[in-house]
Amino acid sequence: MFLGVFAFGMKAQTEVKGEVLDARNRKGVEGCEVMFSHNDSIAAIAVTDKKRQFTLSGLPKGKYKVSVAREGFREATGNANVTGTLPYICHGVEGRKILDAEGLPRHALVCERHTGSGLSVEDIERQNLPLPRRDMLPLSLEEKLICYADKFFSKSGDIREEKSLDRVLRSMERHGADTLARFLLLHRLFG
């Protein structure tokens, strides 16, 4: 037996969450030691739980060597780069700041307005999101197109695999009737 696939996601600067998978069957493996090291010093260690997931907290920004080990499996190693101080939901706003600073204001708006089916002030307040209190709804045709297309190729699951319309609709519906209605308008435009 060996561990060959290691999937993880960094939600913020100080928290890394992930799941350890068996390379042969892509099923999660409980009881694996996940170690992040930096300059040959151990930075953090976690063990996968009954859900075969782990969480590492307190990691500063930086590049790390990652090793995953469990008795009966061959050790798996890789590299990770822990960046950022904000939750993932902030990536559009932060991207806008970068693009504005580069002198690309139209691109900046596309970046900010692609999340979900766009975010209204009401969405941000209702969900208590750590975002500026302003509408971030796609207005231009380019903004709408990127917002729509992004739903079919997103970060959950295999990014190379297109999500079905039914799966996207269920995801939009979980965020409320307004979110779903906005997506359906986009679907009428581009679907």
FENWOTA-V757625 format. One record per residue. N is the residue number from 1. RES is the residue in three letters. PSI is psi in radians with two decimals (none if undefined). Layout:
# FENWOTA-V757625
n = [N;N]
res = [RES;RES]
psi = [PSI;PSI]
This chain:
# FENWOTA-V757625
n = [1;2;3;4;5;6;7;8;9;10;11;12;13;14;15;16;17;18;19;20;21;22;23;24;25;26;27;28;29;30;31;32;33;34;35;36;37;38;39;40;41;42;43;44;45;46;47;48;49;50;51;52;53;54;55;56;57;58;59;60;61;62;63;64;65;66;67;68;69;70;71;72;73;74;75;76;77;78;79;80;81;82;83;84;85;86;87;88;89;90;91;92;93;94;95;96;97;98;99;100;101;102;103;104;105;106;107;108;109;110;111;112;113;114;115;116;117;118;119;120;121;122;123;124;125;126;127;128;129;130;131;132;133;134;135;136;137;138;139;140;141;142;143;144;145;146;147;148;149;150;151;152;153;154;155;156;157;158;159;160;161;162;163;164;165;166;167;168;169;170;171;172;173;174;175;176;177;178;179;180;181;182;183;184;185;186;187;188;189;190;191]
res = [MET;PHE;LEU;GLY;VAL;PHE;ALA;PHE;GLY;MET;LYS;ALA;GLN;THR;GLU;VAL;LYS;GLY;GLU;VAL;LEU;ASP;ALA;ARG;ASN;ARG;LYS;GLY;VAL;GLU;GLY;CYS;GLU;VAL;MET;PHE;SER;HIS;ASN;ASP;SER;ILE;ALA;ALA;ILE;ALA;VAL;THR;ASP;LYS;LYS;ARG;GLN;PHE;THR;LEU;SER;GLY;LEU;PRO;LYS;GLY;LYS;TYR;LYS;VAL;SER;VAL;ALA;ARG;GLU;GLY;PHE;ARG;GLU;ALA;THR;GLY;ASN;ALA;ASN;VAL;THR;GLY;THR;LEU;PRO;TYR;ILE;CYS;HIS;GLY;VAL;GLU;GLY;ARG;LYS;ILE;LEU;ASP;ALA;GLU;GLY;LEU;PRO;ARG;HIS;ALA;LEU;VAL;CYS;GLU;ARG;HIS;THR;GLY;SER;GLY;LEU;SER;VAL;GLU;ASP;ILE;GLU;ARG;GLN;ASN;LEU;PRO;LEU;PRO;ARG;ARG;ASP;MET;LEU;PRO;LEU;SER;LEU;GLU;GLU;LYS;LEU;ILE;CYS;TYR;ALA;ASP;LYS;PHE;PHE;SER;LYS;SER;GLY;ASP;ILE;ARG;GLU;GLU;LYS;SER;LEU;ASP;ARG;VAL;LEU;ARG;SER;MET;GLU;ARG;HIS;GLY;ALA;ASP;THR;LEU;ALA;ARG;PHE;LEU;LEU;LEU;HIS;ARG;LEU;PHE;GLY]
psi = [2.58;2.68;2.11;-0.27;2.27;1.96;2.34;2.84;2.44;2.03;-0.44;3.06;-0.75;0.09;2.22;2.21;2.63;-3.10;2.44;2.27;2.54;2.21;-0.45;-0.67;0.03;0.46;2.57;2.66;2.14;2.64;0.37;2.43;2.14;2.10;2.24;2.21;2.69;2.19;0.81;0.28;2.42;2.20;-0.65;2.58;2.44;2.84;2.36;2.44;-2.95;-0.43;0.04;0.51;2.83;2.77;2.28;2.23;2.74;0.26;2.17;2.88;2.55;3.09;2.39;2.60;2.35;2.30;2.53;2.21;2.61;2.49;2.35;-0.10;2.66;2.44;2.45;2.45;2.75;-2.96;2.63;2.57;1.93;2.09;2.82;2.78;0.00;2.73;2.75;-0.62;-0.36;-0.04;-0.60;-0.77;-0.76;-0.69;-0.67;-0.76;-0.76;-0.82;-0.65;-0.77;-0.47;0.01;0.50;1.20;-0.62;-0.70;-0.65;-0.71;-0.65;-0.78;-0.83;-0.54;0.22;-0.17;2.32;-2.32;0.57;2.76;2.24;2.86;-0.71;-0.74;-0.83;-0.77;-0.77;-0.68;0.01;0.85;2.53;1.04;2.78;2.54;1.44;2.73;2.36;0.97;2.42;2.29;-0.86;2.85;-0.71;-0.77;-0.75;-0.73;-0.82;-0.75;-0.80;-0.90;-0.61;-0.50;-0.44;-0.28;1.50;-3.01;-0.32;2.23;-2.80;2.00;-0.32;-0.17;2.19;2.34;2.59;2.76;-0.72;-0.74;-0.73;-0.76;-0.74;-0.70;-0.77;-0.69;-0.61;-0.39;0.08;2.82;-0.67;-0.74;-0.80;-0.77;-0.74;-0.71;-0.73;-0.61;-0.72;-0.70;-0.67;-0.59;-0.75;-0.22;none]
